[in-house]
């Protein structure tokens, strides 16, 4: 499945960044539960937090690496900074999905 395209599509329906990414990855058997709320940990982007949770749930210890890659892409990881610099939320969802997919592929 193309998780990036699916996450972007779901996000465009009105779901927030966290829920969009979490739903897009529902085909992967991860721990389940609920996605983290956007900005719930240090004000970080919900898509980034959710991608990190999915990796963690699958036992892939690359959360810091994912955060650094996300920050390289946008220059920021907090929602307020991303919005202040006019980063598109749908792009954040797409990039977080793509990075998570890459790390899942490498980590399995």
N, C-alpha and C positions, 0 to 999 in steps of 0.2 A: 504494500500500500504506500502511496505517496503521502506521508504524514504532513509534510509542509503544505501541500495543496489542500489537503483535507482540513488542516487547522485554520488556514486562511479562509476557506469557504465557510466553515462553522463560525468563525469570528465575524464574518460579514453578515451573519444572520442576527447578530446582536448579543451573543454571549460574550462575557468578559474574556480577557486574555488567558487566564488560568483555566477556566472551564473549557474554552475552545481547544487548547492544547491537550488537556486531559482526555477530552472526548475523542480527539483525533487519534490518540494512542490507545484507545480501548481495545484494539485488536491484539495488543501485546499483553501477555499474561504478567502484569505487575501486581503489586500488593493491593491495589484498589484503594478503597476509602475515598477520601475527598481531596481535591486539589487544594493547595494552600491559597489563601486569599491574597489578591494583589496587595502589595506594599506591607504584608504582614510580618516580614522579616527585614528589618533595616530599610524599609521603604522601597525594596527592590521590585522590579518589574515582575508581575505575576506569571508571565510566560517563562521567564528565566527560572523563577522559583519552582514552577511545575516541571520544567525539563529536568532540573536538579533532583526533584522528588522521584521522578520516574527512574532516573539512573540509580539513585540510592535504593529504591524499592527492588531493583533488579540486581543489587549487589555490585554495581559498577561505580567504583570510587574515583570519579572524575569531575566532581562538582566544582572544584576550584578552577580546573582547566576550562570547563564550560563557561564559567563566569568570566574568565579572562578573555576567551574567544568572543563572547557576547559584547564585552566592553570594547574590544578591538574593533568590532563591527560598527558600534554606535558611539563610542566615546564615553558612555555612561551605563550604569546598571539600575539606578533608581528611577522610579516612575516620574517623579517630579522633574528630574534633570532631562529625561528623555522627552517629556512633554514640553518643557521650557525650550528645548532646542528643536522642537517641531518634528521629532521622530514619529513616524507613523506606527500606531499600535499594531496594525496588521502586519507590518514589516517585522516588528519585534516578535510577534507570534510565529511568523514564517522562519525567521533566523533561529529562534530557540528550537523550533521543531527540526530544522535541518541539522543543527549542531548536535542535538540529542540523537538523531538518527545516525549521524556519523560515528558518534561515540558508542552507540549500541552496536553498530556493525563491527567496530574495532574491538569492543570489549567482550564479545560473545565467543 
